[in-house]
Amino acid sequence: MEISILSLKKKNTLIASCPKGLEPALQSDIEALGFSIIKIAPRAVYFTTDEVGFYKAHLGLRTASSIKLVLKSFESNGTDELFARCEKIAWEKLLPKNVPVNTQVQVSKDFNPKEVFEVFKRGIETRFLVRSGATPVFGNKDNSIDIFVYQYNDQWTFSIDTTGKALHKRGYRVEGHPAPLKENLAAGLLRLGGYKGQKNLLDPMMGSGTAVIEAAMIQLRKAPLIHRKKGGFAFEAMPFFKNSVYRQAQDECRERKLSDLVFPIWGRDVHPDFVKGAKENALKARVEKHLDLNQLQFFESKKPSEHGLMFTNLPYDQRLKKKENFFECFSEHITKEYAGWDFAIYAYEDTFKAPQKAEALKVFDVPNGSLETKLWCFKL
Ligand SMILES: C[S@@+](CC[C@H](N)C(=O)[O-])C[C@H]1O[C@@H](n2cnc3c(N)ncnc32)[C@H](O)[C@@H]1O
């Protein structure tokens, strides 16, 4: 049967990808939006949505890096069916004309990815030639459409990226901080650290303010991609796109948003330029009026309320470890001044050690790109 993709179905299978280690955070993100989980894989969660849910997922999934729409999933123990299955998909209708197609293949070591790519590519070309008399251009360019072939055991999946620009690019980041967290990484770490917007939150080393901005959006139930500009999602150029349904999804996201915080969010940094940058970012994210952002030397700080969650991403700089005993002083200071608080501390693996008094300690491996970083969660 031909797969035409001229409209979304009542039930669509989507794959949301996320940074390594954040799968549980992404899962709760997906569940919070009311979608049904199919399975959890490394760096990805499969789920289903209806048509409005498809758009809401793109606007609202905080931890996701990208979203793919599954075009076809089938069982086969070899590559024999690959060409025929590929050729049945109406690629000529799905892929915008003159836009390069970037095909990515992920298969087990039983298969040669280059061969799989060639068969798949031939399937698309043949389909295009027969139906439209032309063939698409293959290549990885800024504007290319990404399509994926994924094999696991006997299961093969074809999917297409419907996101375009990665979902961590919320659009509020102003240049200026040397080591900002990706926005979806910060949101996922907050969730892993137990933040659901129901406690006071302090980031005492906020840098560009990513975590406090994401926390404000979590507490306000603000969809993180609601301000993405027209044409910013790849799905807007796809044949199934319905502007009226997209608008309905946007309206429903806006209706969910709360007008005020209940639990305060404080952001501090020792560096005045970073505080200024964080304020600019918060303004662009349209959450500035909800945040209390100021300059403060952490080692002179006291807890701003009896209880709360301290989330922070400690500096990575190795010199701090060797020269200033920074990480030990940090642990001492929180033990002395922040009793009664919960902590979610994100740091390079051999810098930070949880204080001796830490209770209910959980450590999550969540690499930050190539950095071996962990999230230490505990109470004092
Ligand atoms: C890794 S960066 C945080 C980046 C941040 N998560 C973001 O997304 O932009 C660490 C921050 O700690 C701040 N910092 C270092 N020592 C500090 C201190 N003693 N008191 C307050 N802030 C400090 C630095 O200025 C830097 O902005």
Ligand as a Chemical Component Dictionary entry (heavy atoms), coordinates in Angstrom:
data_LIG
# 
_chem_comp.id                   LIG 
_chem_comp.type                 NON-POLYMER 
_chem_comp.pdbx_formal_charge   0 
_chem_comp.three_letter_code    LIG 
# 
loop_
_chem_comp_atom.comp_id 
_chem_comp_atom.atom_id 
_chem_comp_atom.alt_atom_id 
_chem_comp_atom.type_symbol 
_chem_comp_atom.charge 
_chem_comp_atom.model_Cartn_x 
_chem_comp_atom.model_Cartn_y 
_chem_comp_atom.model_Cartn_z 
_chem_comp_atom.pdbx_ordinal 
LIG C1  C1  C 0  29.599 26.715 34.100 1  
LIG S1  S1  S 1  29.120 28.370 34.347 2  
LIG C2  C2  C 0  27.365 28.264 34.493 3  
LIG C3  C3  C 0  26.721 28.285 33.151 4  
LIG C4  C4  C 0  25.211 28.315 33.220 5  
LIG N1  N1  N 0  24.662 27.084 33.680 6  
LIG C5  C5  C 0  24.613 28.699 31.877 7  
LIG O1  O1  O 0  23.812 27.956 31.313 8  
LIG O2  O2  O -1 24.986 29.763 31.357 9  
LIG C6  C6  C 0  29.590 28.686 35.999 10 
LIG C7  C7  C 0  29.300 30.091 36.475 11 
LIG O3  O3  O 0  29.715 30.179 37.856 12 
LIG C8  C8  C 0  30.056 31.527 38.109 13 
LIG N2  N2  N 0  30.862 31.555 39.354 14 
LIG C9  C9  C 0  32.104 31.064 39.542 15 
LIG N3  N3  N 0  32.488 31.267 40.827 16 
LIG C10 C10 C 0  31.454 31.879 41.450 17 
LIG C11 C11 C 0  31.241 32.349 42.777 18 
LIG N4  N4  N 0  32.187 32.194 43.701 19 
LIG N5  N5  N 0  30.058 32.926 43.090 20 
LIG C12 C12 C 0  29.093 33.078 42.137 21 
LIG N6  N6  N 0  29.256 32.692 40.861 22 
LIG C13 C13 C 0  30.411 32.090 40.519 23 
LIG C14 C14 C 0  30.833 31.930 36.870 24 
LIG O4  O4  O 0  30.841 33.350 36.722 25 
LIG C15 C15 C 0  30.046 31.191 35.764 26 
LIG O5  O5  O 0  29.125 32.061 35.131 27 
# 
loop_
_chem_comp_bond.comp_id 
_chem_comp_bond.atom_id_1 
_chem_comp_bond.atom_id_2 
_chem_comp_bond.value_order 
_chem_comp_bond.pdbx_ordinal 
LIG C1  S1  SING 1  
LIG S1  C2  SING 2  
LIG S1  C6  SING 3  
LIG C2  C3  SING 4  
LIG C3  C4  SING 5  
LIG C4  N1  SING 6  
LIG C4  C5  SING 7  
LIG C5  O1  DOUB 8  
LIG C5  O2  SING 9  
LIG C6  C7  SING 10 
LIG C7  O3  SING 11 
LIG C7  C15 SING 12 
LIG O3  C8  SING 13 
LIG C8  N2  SING 14 
LIG C8  C14 SING 15 
LIG N2  C9  SING 16 
LIG N2  C13 SING 17 
LIG C9  N3  DOUB 18 
LIG N3  C10 SING 19 
LIG C10 C11 SING 20 
LIG C10 C13 DOUB 21 
LIG C11 N4  SING 22 
LIG C11 N5  DOUB 23 
LIG N5  C12 SING 24 
LIG C12 N6  DOUB 25 
LIG N6  C13 SING 26 
LIG C14 O4  SING 27 
LIG C14 C15 SING 28 
LIG C15 O5  SING 29 
# 
